[in-house]
Amino acid sequence: MTPMQEVEQLIKNNIEDAHVEVSDLTGTMDHLNIFVASDIFKGKMLIDQHQIIMDILKEDLKDKIHAVKIKTMTKEKYQNL
Amino acid sequence: MDQNNPFKILNEDGATKEIKPADVTGELKERIESVINSDQLVLFMKGNEHFPQCGFSANTVAILKHIGAKFSTFDILQDMDIRQGLKEYSNWPTFPQLYFKGKLVGGNDIITEMYESGDLKDLVNS
């Protein structure tokens, strides 16, 4: 599994309804662009939404991943994009 | 630390100094909270609003100025204890960090997204 696939799986394991897209920002597989749509974000401030993802990735961020760019939204917003 | 060395900040590698959540207590915690609550909007950044030392900090300052927000800044490059302590205090690993009424709003990505959606202006005017 690539780091991108690992991160996608990790997020899906923690957030049941998550739609997850992970891409490699730099070609080095340690700067990742992460998109997550889920209903658990409903009514939460962006900071809290991002913190949920950061918490899930906490261990990986210590060594495997250097930096992440996160975008989160509710499923409802995602479906109306 | 050599008090006579004007470059002491640049020579000190903040990343090697570890402060754990349990360490952010007592005097450091009080100091962090007094800065966070010193104004309605407080931006912890690298440099200051006139001379930002990092592109992300500069971008956040530009956004705040553009929406006409009144804010205070704190230069984390001048204070290694606050720099490391705040990361643990708020469980947020990077700077800049913007606080509104004592609560973390976000870093540059979030501020930019909230600026584009209009949510940031609504928040600071609330």
N, CA and C atoms of all chains as a GROMACS GRO file, in nm:
protein
  621
    1MET      N    1   0.084  -0.120   0.000
    1MET     CA    2   0.000   0.000   0.000
    1MET      C    3   0.088   0.126   0.000
    2THR      N    4   0.052   0.223  -0.080
    2THR     CA    5   0.124   0.350  -0.077
    2THR      C    6   0.078   0.430   0.046
    3PRO      N    7   0.159   0.528   0.088
    3PRO     CA    8   0.116   0.613   0.201
    3PRO      C    9  -0.021   0.676   0.175
    4MET      N   10  -0.049   0.708   0.049
    4MET     CA   11  -0.179   0.770   0.017
    4MET      C   12  -0.293   0.672   0.044
    5GLN      N   13  -0.272   0.546   0.002
    5GLN     CA   14  -0.374   0.443   0.026
    5GLN      C   15  -0.390   0.415   0.176
    6GLU      N   16  -0.276   0.415   0.247
    6GLU     CA   17  -0.280   0.391   0.392
    6GLU      C   18  -0.362   0.498   0.463
    7VAL      N   19  -0.337   0.624   0.426
    7VAL     CA   20  -0.409   0.735   0.488
    7VAL      C   21  -0.558   0.726   0.456
    8GLU      N   22  -0.589   0.693   0.332
    8GLU     CA   23  -0.729   0.681   0.291
    8GLU      C   24  -0.799   0.573   0.376
    9GLN      N   25  -0.732   0.458   0.392
    9GLN     CA   26  -0.788   0.348   0.468
    9GLN      C   27  -0.806   0.384   0.615
   10LEU      N   28  -0.702   0.452   0.669
   10LEU     CA   29  -0.704   0.492   0.810
   10LEU      C   30  -0.823   0.584   0.839
   11ILE      N   31  -0.846   0.680   0.750
   11ILE     CA   32  -0.957   0.773   0.770
   11ILE      C   33  -1.091   0.699   0.757
   12LYS      N   34  -1.100   0.610   0.658
   12LYS     CA   35  -1.224   0.534   0.639
   12LYS      C   36  -1.253   0.442   0.759
   13ASN      N   37  -1.147   0.388   0.819
   13ASN     CA   38  -1.164   0.303   0.937
   13ASN      C   39  -1.220   0.382   1.055
   14ASN      N   40  -1.188   0.512   1.060
   14ASN     CA   41  -1.229   0.595   1.173
   14ASN      C   42  -1.360   0.670   1.149
   15ILE      N   43  -1.388   0.699   1.022
   15ILE     CA   44  -1.511   0.772   0.990
   15ILE      C   45  -1.590   0.687   0.890
   16GLU      N   46  -1.694   0.626   0.942
   16GLU     CA   47  -1.768   0.526   0.865
   16GLU      C   48  -1.818   0.573   0.728
   17ASP      N   49  -1.879   0.693   0.725
   17ASP     CA   50  -1.942   0.735   0.599
   17ASP      C   51  -1.849   0.820   0.511
   18ALA      N   52  -1.720   0.822   0.543
   18ALA     CA   53  -1.629   0.916   0.477
   18ALA      C   54  -1.608   0.887   0.329
   19HIS      N   55  -1.616   0.993   0.250
   19HIS     CA   56  -1.566   0.988   0.113
   19HIS      C   57  -1.427   1.052   0.119
   20VAL      N   58  -1.324   0.975   0.083
   20VAL     CA   59  -1.186   1.023   0.102
   20VAL      C   60  -1.110   1.024  -0.030
   21GLU      N   61  -1.038   1.134  -0.054
   21GLU     CA   62  -0.947   1.139  -0.169
   21GLU      C   63  -0.813   1.188  -0.118
   22VAL      N   64  -0.707   1.112  -0.147
   22VAL     CA   65  -0.573   1.153  -0.102
   22VAL      C   66  -0.481   1.157  -0.223
   23SER      N   67  -0.408   1.268  -0.237
   23SER     CA   68  -0.311   1.276  -0.346
   23SER      C   69  -0.176   1.322  -0.295
   24ASP      N   70  -0.075   1.295  -0.375
   24ASP     CA   71   0.063   1.328  -0.342
   24ASP      C   72   0.094   1.468  -0.396
   25LEU      N   73   0.128   1.561  -0.305
   25LEU     CA   74   0.146   1.700  -0.349
   25LEU      C   75   0.281   1.724  -0.414
   26THR      N   76   0.382   1.648  -0.372
   26THR     CA   77   0.519   1.683  -0.412
   26THR      C   78   0.592   1.573  -0.488
   27GLY      N   79   0.530   1.456  -0.503
   27GLY     CA   80   0.598   1.346  -0.569
   27GLY      C   81   0.687   1.267  -0.475
   28THR      N   82   0.690   1.307  -0.346
   28THR     CA   83   0.775   1.239  -0.249
   28THR      C   84   0.692   1.155  -0.150
   29MET      N   85   0.561   1.155  -0.171
   29MET     CA   86   0.466   1.078  -0.090
   29MET      C   87   0.469   1.111   0.059
   30ASP      N   88   0.518   1.228   0.096
   30ASP     CA   89   0.512   1.268   0.237
   30ASP      C   90   0.443   1.405   0.256
   31HIS      N   91   0.404   1.469   0.147
   31HIS     CA   92   0.323   1.590   0.154
   31HIS      C   93   0.191   1.556   0.085
   32LEU      N   94   0.088   1.539   0.165
   32LEU     CA   95  -0.035   1.485   0.109
   32LEU      C   96  -0.150   1.586   0.109
   33ASN      N   97  -0.228   1.577   0.004
   33ASN     CA   98  -0.349   1.658  -0.008
   33ASN      C   99  -0.466   1.566   0.027
   34ILE      N  100  -0.542   1.602   0.128
   34ILE     CA  101  -0.646   1.512   0.178
   34ILE      C  102  -0.782   1.579   0.171
   35PHE      N  103  -0.875   1.511   0.104
   35PHE     CA  104  -1.012   1.562   0.098
   35PHE      C  105  -1.105   1.462   0.166
   36VAL      N  106  -1.189   1.510   0.257
   36VAL     CA  107  -1.282   1.421   0.325
   36VAL      C  108  -1.422   1.484   0.329
   37ALA      N  109  -1.520   1.407   0.283
   37ALA     CA  110  -1.659   1.450   0.297
   37ALA      C  111  -1.730   1.351   0.390
   38SER      N  112  -1.795   1.404   0.494
   38SER     CA  113  -1.866   1.317   0.588
   38SER      C  114  -1.971   1.397   0.663
   39ASP      N  115  -2.075   1.327   0.707
   39ASP     CA  116  -2.178   1.395   0.784
   39ASP      C  117  -2.136   1.422   0.928
   40ILE      N  118  -2.025   1.364   0.973
   40ILE     CA  119  -1.983   1.395   1.110
   40ILE      C  120  -1.936   1.540   1.121
   41PHE      N  121  -1.913   1.606   1.006
   41PHE     CA  122  -1.867   1.746   1.009
   41PHE      C  123  -1.982   1.844   1.024
   42LYS      N  124  -2.105   1.793   1.012
   42LYS     CA  125  -2.223   1.880   1.016
   42LYS      C  126  -2.226   1.965   1.144
   43GLY      N  127  -2.239   2.096   1.126
   43GLY     CA  128  -2.252   2.185   1.241
   43GLY      C  129  -2.122   2.214   1.314
   44LYS      N  130  -2.010   2.158   1.265
   44LYS     CA  131  -1.882   2.182   1.333
   44LYS      C  132  -1.803   2.292   1.261
   45MET      N  133  -1.726   2.370   1.338
   45MET     CA  134  -1.640   2.470   1.277
   45MET      C  135  -1.528   2.399   1.201
   46LEU      N  136  -1.474   2.469   1.100
   46LEU     CA  137  -1.367   2.410   1.018
   46LEU      C  138  -1.250   2.361   1.103
   47ILE      N  139  -1.214   2.440   1.204
   47ILE     CA  140  -1.101   2.401   1.289
   47ILE      C  141  -1.128   2.265   1.354
   48ASP      N  142  -1.252   2.245   1.398
   48ASP     CA  143  -1.286   2.117   1.463
   48ASP      C  144  -1.288   2.003   1.360
   49GLN      N  145  -1.334   2.033   1.239
   49GLN     CA  146  -1.334   1.932   1.133
   49GLN      C  147  -1.191   1.890   1.101
   50HIS      N  148  -1.101   1.989   1.087
   50HIS     CA  149  -0.961   1.958   1.055
   50HIS      C  150  -0.894   1.882   1.169
   51GLN      N  151  -0.932   1.919   1.292
   51GLN     CA  152  -0.869   1.855   1.407
   51GLN      C  153  -0.906   1.706   1.416
   52ILE      N  154  -1.027   1.672   1.373
   52ILE     CA  155  -1.068   1.531   1.371
   52ILE      C  156  -0.973   1.452   1.280
   53ILE      N  157  -0.943   1.510   1.164
   53ILE     CA  158  -0.852   1.442   1.069
   53ILE      C  159  -0.709   1.438   1.124
   54MET      N  160  -0.666   1.552   1.180
   54MET     CA  161  -0.530   1.557   1.238
   54MET      C  162  -0.513   1.452   1.348
   55ASP      N  163  -0.615   1.434   1.429
   55ASP     CA  164  -0.608   1.336   1.538
   55ASP      C  165  -0.592   1.195   1.483
   56ILE      N  166  -0.665   1.165   1.376
   56ILE     CA  167  -0.657   1.032   1.315
   56ILE      C  168  -0.516   1.007   1.260
   57LEU      N  169  -0.454   1.114   1.209
   57LEU     CA  170  -0.323   1.100   1.144
   57LEU      C  171  -0.206   1.124   1.237
   58LYS      N  172  -0.237   1.153   1.364
   58LYS     CA  173  -0.135   1.196   1.459
   58LYS      C  174  -0.007   1.110   1.457
   59GLU      N  175  -0.023   0.980   1.464
   59GLU     CA  176   0.094   0.891   1.470
   59GLU      C  177   0.173   0.895   1.338
   60ASP      N  178   0.099   0.893   1.226
   60ASP     CA  179   0.166   0.895   1.095
   60ASP      C  180   0.238   1.026   1.071
   61LEU      N  181   0.183   1.136   1.131
   61LEU     CA  182   0.244   1.267   1.110
   61LEU      C  183   0.379   1.279   1.181
   62LYS      N  184   0.401   1.193   1.280
   62LYS     CA  185   0.526   1.201   1.354
   62LYS      C  186   0.645   1.158   1.269
   63ASP      N  187   0.626   1.057   1.182
   63ASP     CA  188   0.740   1.014   1.100
   63ASP      C  189   0.708   1.005   0.951
   64LYS      N  190   0.602   0.928   0.919
   64LYS     CA  191   0.578   0.899   0.776
   64LYS      C  192   0.542   1.022   0.693
   65ILE      N  193   0.452   1.104   0.749
   65ILE     CA  194   0.402   1.218   0.670
   65ILE      C  195   0.461   1.348   0.725
   66HIS      N  196   0.509   1.432   0.634
   66HIS     CA  197   0.569   1.557   0.678
   66HIS      C  198   0.465   1.668   0.689
   67ALA      N  199   0.378   1.677   0.590
   67ALA     CA  200   0.279   1.786   0.592
   67ALA      C  201   0.152   1.744   0.519
   68VAL      N  202   0.041   1.800   0.562
   68VAL     CA  203  -0.085   1.771   0.495
   68VAL      C  204  -0.161   1.900   0.467
   69LYS      N  205  -0.235   1.896   0.359
   69LYS     CA  206  -0.327   2.003   0.328
   69LYS      C  207  -0.465   1.938   0.335
   70ILE      N  208  -0.551   1.992   0.420
   70ILE     CA  209  -0.678   1.925   0.445
   70ILE      C  210  -0.795   2.009   0.392
   71LYS      N  211  -0.887   1.941   0.328
   71LYS     CA  212  -1.015   2.007   0.295
   71LYS      C  213  -1.128   1.915   0.338
   72THR      N  214  -1.219   1.971   0.416
   72THR     CA  215  -1.330   1.889   0.466
   72THR      C  216  -1.463   1.956   0.434
   73MET      N  217  -1.566   1.875   0.418
   73MET     CA  218  -1.702   1.930   0.404
   73MET      C  219  -1.804   1.822   0.436
   74THR      N  220  -1.928   1.867   0.452
   74THR     CA  221  -2.034   1.770   0.477
   74THR      C  222  -2.069   1.699   0.346
   75LYS      N  223  -2.132   1.582   0.358
   75LYS     CA  224  -2.174   1.507   0.239
   75LYS      C  225  -2.272   1.590   0.156
   76GLU      N  226  -2.358   1.660   0.228
   76GLU     CA  227  -2.460   1.741   0.161
   76GLU      C  228  -2.394   1.845   0.070
   77LYS      N  229  -2.293   1.913   0.124
   77LYS     CA  230  -2.224   2.015   0.045
   77LYS      C  231  -2.149   1.950  -0.072
   78TYR      N  232  -2.089   1.834  -0.046
   78TYR     CA  233  -2.012   1.764  -0.149
   78TYR      C  234  -2.103   1.723  -0.265
   79GLN      N  235  -2.224   1.675  -0.233
   79GLN     CA  236  -2.315   1.630  -0.337
   79GLN      C  237  -2.368   1.745  -0.420
   80ASN      N  238  -2.363   1.867  -0.363
   80ASN     CA  239  -2.415   1.982  -0.438
   80ASN      C  240  -2.305   2.060  -0.509
   81LEU      N  241  -2.183   2.005  -0.508
   81LEU     CA  242  -2.071   2.076  -0.572
   81LEU      C  243  -2.090   2.086  -0.722
   82MET      N  244   2.170   3.049   2.719
   82MET     CA  245   2.156   3.132   2.599
   82MET      C  246   2.234   3.262   2.617
   83ASP      N  247   2.310   3.300   2.517
   83ASP     CA  248   2.389   3.422   2.524
   83ASP      C  249   2.301   3.544   2.500
   84GLN      N  250   2.280   3.621   2.606
   84GLN     CA  251   2.189   3.737   2.596
   84GLN      C  252   2.244   3.843   2.500
   85ASN      N  253   2.378   3.839   2.475
   85ASN     CA  254   2.437   3.942   2.389
   85ASN      C  255   2.430   3.905   2.241
   86ASN      N  256   2.388   3.783   2.216
   86ASN     CA  257   2.383   3.740   2.077
   86ASN      C  258   2.249   3.778   2.013
   87PRO      N  259   2.251   3.879   1.924
   87PRO     CA  260   2.124   3.922   1.864
   87PRO      C  261   2.061   3.817   1.774
   88PHE      N  262   2.140   3.714   1.740
   88PHE     CA  263   2.088   3.611   1.649
   88PHE      C  264   2.048   3.485   1.724
   89LYS      N  265   2.032   3.499   1.855
   89LYS     CA  266   2.005   3.380   1.936
   89LYS      C  267   1.879   3.306   1.889
   90ILE      N  268   1.780   3.382   1.844
   90ILE     CA  269   1.656   3.319   1.799
   90ILE      C  270   1.684   3.231   1.677
   91LEU      N  271   1.764   3.285   1.585
   91LEU     CA  272   1.792   3.211   1.462
   91LEU      C  273   1.878   3.088   1.490
   92ASN      N  274   1.961   3.096   1.594
   92ASN     CA  275   2.050   2.984   1.622
   92ASN      C  276   1.982   2.873   1.701
   93GLU      N  277   1.871   2.908   1.760
   93GLU     CA  278   1.807   2.808   1.844
   93GLU      C  279   1.710   2.726   1.761
   94ASP      N  280   1.728   2.597   1.763
   94ASP     CA  281   1.640   2.512   1.685
   94ASP      C  282   1.520   2.471   1.769
   95GLY      N  283   1.409   2.540   1.746
   95GLY     CA  284   1.287   2.516   1.824
   95GLY      C  285   1.236   2.374   1.811
   96ALA      N  286   1.260   2.313   1.694
   96ALA     CA  287   1.202   2.181   1.667
   96ALA      C  288   1.260   2.073   1.757
   97THR      N  289   1.382   2.095   1.808
   97THR     CA  290   1.445   1.992   1.890
   97THR      C  291   1.399   2.000   2.035
   98LYS      N  292   1.333   2.112   2.068
   98LYS     CA  293   1.291   2.130   2.206
   98LYS      C  294   1.150   2.074   2.221
   99GLU      N  295   1.136   1.970   2.298
   99GLU     CA  296   1.005   1.907   2.309
   99GLU      C  297   0.932   1.952   2.435
  100ILE      N  298   0.809   1.998   2.416
  100ILE     CA  299   0.724   2.029   2.531
  100ILE      C  300   0.600   1.940   2.518
  101LYS      N  301   0.574   1.862   2.618
  101LYS     CA  302   0.458   1.772   2.612
  101LYS      C  303   0.335   1.841   2.673
  102PRO      N  304   0.214   1.791   2.639
  102PRO     CA  305   0.093   1.857   2.690
  102PRO      C  306   0.097   1.877   2.841
  103ALA      N  307   0.152   1.777   2.911
  103ALA     CA  308   0.156   1.784   3.056
  103ALA      C  309   0.243   1.899   3.105
  104ASP      N  310   0.336   1.944   3.017
  104ASP     CA  311   0.425   2.053   3.058
  104ASP      C  312   0.358   2.190   3.046
  105VAL      N  313   0.248   2.196   2.968
  105VAL     CA  314   0.183   2.325   2.949
  105VAL      C  315   0.089   2.350   3.065
  106THR      N  316   0.150   2.377   3.178
  106THR     CA  317   0.074   2.402   3.300
  106THR      C  318   0.134   2.525   3.368
  107GLY      N  319   0.076   2.561   3.478
  107GLY     CA  320   0.133   2.666   3.561
  107GLY      C  321   0.161   2.794   3.485
  108GLU      N  322   0.285   2.840   3.499
  108GLU     CA  323   0.320   2.972   3.448
  108GLU      C  324   0.309   2.983   3.296
  109LEU      N  325   0.353   2.878   3.225
  109LEU     CA  326   0.346   2.882   3.078
  109LEU      C  327   0.200   2.886   3.030
  110LYS      N  328   0.116   2.803   3.093
  110LYS     CA  329  -0.026   2.801   3.055
  110LYS      C  330  -0.090   2.937   3.081
  111GLU      N  331  -0.057   2.996   3.197
  111GLU     CA  332  -0.111   3.128   3.230
  111GLU      C  333  -0.066   3.232   3.129
  112ARG      N  334   0.062   3.223   3.090
  112ARG     CA  335   0.117   3.319   2.994
  112ARG      C  336   0.047   3.304   2.858
  113ILE      N  337   0.029   3.180   2.814
  113ILE     CA  338  -0.039   3.154   2.686
  113ILE      C  339  -0.180   3.212   2.691
  114GLU      N  340  -0.251   3.184   2.801
  114GLU     CA  341  -0.390   3.229   2.810
  114GLU      C  342  -0.401   3.381   2.819
  115SER      N  343  -0.302   3.443   2.883
  115SER     CA  344  -0.309   3.589   2.893
  115SER      C  345  -0.288   3.653   2.756
  116VAL      N  346  -0.202   3.592   2.670
  116VAL     CA  347  -0.184   3.647   2.535
  116VAL      C  348  -0.308   3.620   2.450
  117ILE      N  349  -0.360   3.497   2.456
  117ILE     CA  350  -0.478   3.460   2.377
  117ILE      C  351  -0.595   3.553   2.408
  118ASN      N  352  -0.607   3.592   2.534
  118ASN     CA  353  -0.720   3.674   2.577
  118ASN      C  354  -0.689   3.824   2.581
  119SER      N  355  -0.573   3.862   2.527
  119SER     CA  356  -0.532   4.003   2.536
  119SER      C  357  -0.609   4.092   2.438
  120ASP      N  358  -0.674   4.031   2.339
  120ASP     CA  359  -0.752   4.107   2.242
  120ASP      C  360  -0.862   4.014   2.189
  121GLN      N  361  -0.962   4.072   2.123
  121GLN     CA  362  -1.068   3.989   2.065
  121GLN      C  363  -1.011   3.895   1.958
  122LEU      N  364  -0.922   3.952   1.874
  122LEU     CA  365  -0.855   3.874   1.769
  122LEU      C  366  -0.705   3.878   1.793
  123VAL      N  367  -0.644   3.760   1.811
  123VAL     CA  368  -0.500   3.755   1.831
  123VAL      C  369  -0.439   3.658   1.730
  124LEU      N  370  -0.341   3.705   1.656
  124LEU     CA  371  -0.273   3.621   1.557
  124LEU      C  372  -0.132   3.587   1.605
  125PHE      N  373  -0.107   3.459   1.628
  125PHE     CA  374   0.028   3.412   1.659
  125PHE      C  375   0.096   3.382   1.526
  126MET      N  376   0.204   3.451   1.499
  126MET     CA  377   0.264   3.441   1.366
  126MET      C  378   0.416   3.448   1.372
  127LYS      N  379   0.478   3.424   1.256
  127LYS     CA  380   0.623   3.439   1.246
  127LYS      C  381   0.650   3.580   1.197
  128GLY      N  382   0.714   3.662   1.282
  128GLY     CA  383   0.733   3.803   1.251
  128GLY      C  384   0.616   3.884   1.304
  129ASN      N  385   0.601   4.008   1.252
  129ASN     CA  386   0.486   4.088   1.294
  129ASN      C  387   0.411   4.137   1.171
  130GLU      N  388   0.302   4.211   1.194
  130GLU     CA  389   0.217   4.245   1.080
  130GLU      C  390   0.290   4.332   0.977
  131HIS      N  391   0.391   4.406   1.019
  131HIS     CA  392   0.465   4.489   0.924
  131HIS      C  393   0.576   4.412   0.854
  132PHE      N  394   0.635   4.315   0.927
  132PHE     CA  395   0.743   4.235   0.869
  132PHE      C  396   0.719   4.085   0.894
  133PRO      N  397   0.622   4.026   0.824
  133PRO     CA  398   0.599   3.882   0.841
  133PRO      C  399   0.722   3.804   0.792
  134GLN      N  400   0.755   3.697   0.865
  134GLN     CA  401   0.875   3.620   0.832
  134GLN      C  402   0.839   3.489   0.760
  135CYS      N  403   0.718   3.478   0.714
  135CYS     CA  404   0.676   3.353   0.650
  135CYS      C  405   0.556   3.384   0.561
  136GLY      N  406   0.552   3.320   0.445
  136GLY     CA  407   0.448   3.349   0.348
  136GLY      C  408   0.307   3.322   0.398
  137PHE      N  409   0.292   3.217   0.480
  137PHE     CA  410   0.159   3.184   0.533
  137PHE      C  411   0.113   3.290   0.631
  138SER      N  412   0.206   3.335   0.717
  138SER     CA  413   0.172   3.441   0.812
  138SER      C  414   0.138   3.570   0.736
  139ALA      N  415   0.214   3.600   0.632
  139ALA     CA  416   0.189   3.721   0.553
  139ALA      C  417   0.050   3.716   0.489
  140ASN      N  418   0.012   3.599   0.439
  140ASN     CA  419  -0.117   3.584   0.375
  140ASN      C  420  -0.232   3.605   0.474
  141THR      N  421  -0.216   3.549   0.594
  141THR     CA  422  -0.322   3.564   0.695
  141THR      C  423  -0.337   3.711   0.735
  142VAL      N  424  -0.223   3.781   0.753
  142VAL     CA  425  -0.227   3.923   0.786
  142VAL      C  426  -0.299   4.001   0.676
  143ALA      N  427  -0.266   3.970   0.550
  143ALA     CA  428  -0.327   4.041   0.437
  143ALA      C  429  -0.479   4.022   0.437
  144ILE      N  430  -0.523   3.901   0.466
  144ILE     CA  431  -0.668   3.873   0.471
  144ILE      C  432  -0.735   3.953   0.582
  145LEU      N  433  -0.675   3.952   0.701
  145LEU     CA  434  -0.735   4.023   0.814
  145LEU      C  435  -0.744   4.173   0.785
  146LYS      N  436  -0.638   4.227   0.723
  146LYS     CA  437  -0.640   4.370   0.688
  146LYS      C  438  -0.747   4.396   0.583
  147HIS      N  439  -0.758   4.305   0.488
  147HIS     CA  440  -0.852   4.326   0.378
  147HIS      C  441  -0.997   4.332   0.427
  148ILE      N  442  -1.029   4.250   0.527
  148ILE     CA  443  -1.168   4.254   0.576
  148ILE      C  444  -1.186   4.361   0.683
  149GLY      N  445  -1.078   4.438   0.708
  149GLY     CA  446  -1.088   4.550   0.801
  149GLY      C  447  -1.094   4.509   0.947
  150ALA      N  448  -1.041   4.389   0.977
  150ALA     CA  449  -1.044   4.342   1.116
  150ALA      C  450  -0.938   4.413   1.199
  151LYS      N  451  -0.972   4.438   1.323
  151LYS     CA  452  -0.876   4.494   1.418
  151LYS      C  453  -0.818   4.375   1.495
  152PHE      N  454  -0.685   4.362   1.493
  152PHE     CA  455  -0.625   4.244   1.557
  152PHE      C  456  -0.489   4.276   1.617
  153SER      N  457  -0.447   4.192   1.711
  153SER     CA  458  -0.313   4.201   1.769
  153SER      C  459  -0.231   4.084   1.717
  154THR      N  460  -0.099   4.103   1.711
  154THR     CA  461  -0.014   3.991   1.670
  154THR      C  462   0.086   3.958   1.779
  155PHE      N  463   0.130   3.833   1.779
  155PHE     CA  464   0.234   3.789   1.871
  155PHE      C  465   0.339   3.715   1.788
  156ASP      N  466   0.465   3.758   1.799
  156ASP     CA  467   0.572   3.698   1.719
  156ASP      C  468   0.629   3.575   1.791
  157ILE      N  469   0.595   3.457   1.741
  157ILE     CA  470   0.638   3.334   1.809
  157ILE      C  471   0.789   3.308   1.792
  158LEU      N  472   0.852   3.376   1.695
  158LEU     CA  473   0.997   3.359   1.678
  158LEU      C  474   1.074   3.423   1.794
  159GLN      N  475   1.005   3.510   1.868
  159GLN     CA  476   1.070   3.578   1.982
  159GLN      C  477   1.048   3.504   2.113
  160ASP      N  478   0.973   3.395   2.111
  160ASP     CA  479   0.941   3.328   2.236
  160ASP      C  480   0.923   3.177   2.214
  161MET      N  481   1.032   3.104   2.234
  161MET     CA  482   1.032   2.960   2.206
  161MET      C  483   0.937   2.882   2.297
  162ASP      N  484   0.918   2.929   2.421
  162ASP     CA  485   0.828   2.858   2.513
  162ASP      C  486   0.684   2.866   2.464
  163ILE      N  487   0.642   2.986   2.426
  163ILE     CA  488   0.507   3.003   2.373
  163ILE      C  489   0.493   2.927   2.241
  164ARG      N  490   0.596   2.933   2.158
  164ARG     CA  491   0.591   2.866   2.028
  164ARG      C  492   0.564   2.717   2.044
  165GLN      N  493   0.641   2.650   2.130
  165GLN     CA  494   0.622   2.506   2.150
  165GLN      C  495   0.499   2.477   2.235
  166GLY      N  496   0.479   2.561   2.336
  166GLY     CA  497   0.368   2.538   2.429
  166GLY      C  498   0.232   2.551   2.363
  167LEU      N  499   0.220   2.647   2.272
  167LEU     CA  500   0.092   2.671   2.207
  167LEU      C  501   0.051   2.554   2.117
  168LYS      N  502   0.150   2.490   2.055
  168LYS     CA  503   0.121   2.373   1.969
  168LYS      C  504   0.052   2.265   2.051
  169GLU      N  505   0.101   2.245   2.174
  169GLU     CA  506   0.042   2.143   2.260
  169GLU      C  507  -0.089   2.191   2.321
  170TYR      N  508  -0.089   2.317   2.363
  170TYR     CA  509  -0.207   2.374   2.428
  170TYR      C  510  -0.331   2.360   2.339
  171SER      N  511  -0.312   2.388   2.209
  171SER     CA  512  -0.426   2.387   2.117
  171SER      C  513  -0.431   2.263   2.030
  172ASN      N  514  -0.333   2.172   2.048
  172ASN     CA  515  -0.329   2.052   1.964
  172ASN      C  516  -0.332   2.090   1.816
  173TRP      N  517  -0.251   2.187   1.782
  173TRP     CA  518  -0.243   2.234   1.643
  173TRP      C  519  -0.096   2.258   1.612
  174PRO      N  520  -0.039   2.187   1.512
  174PRO     CA  521   0.106   2.181   1.501
  174PRO      C  522   0.176   2.295   1.428
  175THR      N  523   0.100   2.385   1.364
  175THR     CA  524   0.168   2.484   1.279
  175THR      C  525   0.125   2.627   1.309
  176PHE      N  526   0.201   2.723   1.255
  176PHE     CA  527   0.168   2.866   1.263
  176PHE      C  528   0.155   2.921   1.121
  177PRO      N  529   0.075   3.026   1.101
  177PRO     CA  530   0.006   3.108   1.201
  177PRO      C  531  -0.114   3.037   1.266
  178GLN      N  532  -0.155   3.092   1.382
  178GLN     CA  533  -0.277   3.048   1.449
  178GLN      C  534  -0.356   3.173   1.487
  179LEU      N  535  -0.484   3.175   1.446
  179LEU     CA  536  -0.569   3.290   1.479
  179LEU      C  537  -0.668   3.253   1.588
  180TYR      N  538  -0.676   3.337   1.692
  180TYR     CA  539  -0.769   3.315   1.803
  180TYR      C  540  -0.873   3.426   1.805
  181PHE      N  541  -0.999   3.387   1.820
  181PHE     CA  542  -1.108   3.484   1.832
  181PHE      C  543  -1.178   3.458   1.964
  182LYS      N  544  -1.185   3.560   2.049
  182LYS     CA  545  -1.244   3.547   2.182
  182LYS      C  546  -1.190   3.424   2.255
  183GLY      N  547  -1.059   3.405   2.246
  183GLY     CA  548  -0.994   3.298   2.322
  183GLY      C  549  -1.001   3.160   2.261
  184LYS      N  550  -1.065   3.146   2.142
  184LYS     CA  551  -1.077   3.014   2.082
  184LYS      C  552  -1.004   3.010   1.947
  185LEU      N  553  -0.933   2.898   1.922
  185LEU     CA  554  -0.860   2.884   1.797
  185LEU      C  555  -0.956   2.875   1.678
  186VAL      N  556  -0.937   2.967   1.582
  186VAL     CA  557  -1.019   2.966   1.460
  186VAL      C  558  -0.953   2.878   1.354
  187GLY      N  559  -0.821   2.890   1.341
  187GLY     CA  560  -0.751   2.806   1.245
  187GLY      C  561  -0.618   2.863   1.203
  188GLY      N  562  -0.554   2.791   1.110
  188GLY     CA  563  -0.430   2.837   1.048
  188GLY      C  564  -0.460   2.900   0.913
  189ASN      N  565  -0.358   2.914   0.832
  189ASN     CA  566  -0.375   2.987   0.706
  189ASN      C  567  -0.477   2.922   0.611
  190ASP      N  568  -0.475   2.789   0.601
  190ASP     CA  569  -0.569   2.721   0.510
  190ASP      C  570  -0.714   2.751   0.548
  191ILE      N  571  -0.742   2.737   0.678
  191ILE     CA  572  -0.879   2.758   0.726
  191ILE      C  573  -0.920   2.903   0.712
  192ILE      N  574  -0.828   2.994   0.747
  192ILE     CA  575  -0.858   3.138   0.736
  192ILE      C  576  -0.888   3.174   0.590
  193THR      N  577  -0.807   3.119   0.499
  193THR     CA  578  -0.828   3.147   0.357
  193THR      C  579  -0.965   3.096   0.311
  194GLU      N  580  -0.998   2.973   0.353
  194GLU     CA  581  -1.127   2.916   0.313
  194GLU      C  582  -1.244   2.996   0.372
  195MET      N  583  -1.228   3.037   0.499
  195MET     CA  584  -1.335   3.114   0.563
  195MET      C  585  -1.347   3.254   0.504
  196TYR      N  586  -1.234   3.307   0.458
  196TYR     CA  587  -1.235   3.438   0.392
  196TYR      C  588  -1.313   3.428   0.261
  197GLU      N  589  -1.283   3.323   0.184
  197GLU     CA  590  -1.348   3.307   0.053
  197GLU      C  591  -1.499   3.282   0.067
  198SER      N  592  -1.539   3.214   0.173
  198SER     CA  593  -1.682   3.185   0.191
  198SER      C  594  -1.757   3.300   0.258
  199GLY      N  595  -1.681   3.396   0.313
  199GLY     CA  596  -1.746   3.507   0.383
  199GLY      C  597  -1.766   3.481   0.532
  200ASP      N  598  -1.736   3.357   0.574
  200ASP     CA  599  -1.756   3.320   0.715
  200ASP      C  600  -1.664   3.397   0.810
  201LEU      N  601  -1.545   3.431   0.761
  201LEU     CA  602  -1.448   3.500   0.848
  201LEU      C  603  -1.499   3.639   0.886
  202LYS      N  604  -1.551   3.709   0.786
  202LYS     CA  605  -1.602   3.843   0.811
  202LYS      C  606  -1.720   3.837   0.909
  203ASP      N  607  -1.808   3.739   0.888
  203ASP     CA  608  -1.922   3.722   0.979
  203ASP      C  609  -1.874   3.696   1.121
  204LEU      N  610  -1.771   3.612   1.132
  204LEU     CA  611  -1.720   3.575   1.265
  204LEU      C  612  -1.662   3.697   1.338
  205VAL      N  613  -1.575   3.772   1.271
  205VAL     CA  614  -1.509   3.882   1.342
  205VAL      C  615  -1.607   3.996   1.371
  206ASN      N  616  -1.717   4.000   1.298
  206ASN     CA  617  -1.818   4.103   1.326
  206ASN      C  618  -1.922   4.057   1.426
  207SER      N  619  -1.910   3.930   1.471
  207SER     CA  620  -2.013   3.876   1.560
  207SER      C  621  -1.987   3.916   1.704
   0.00000   0.00000   0.00000
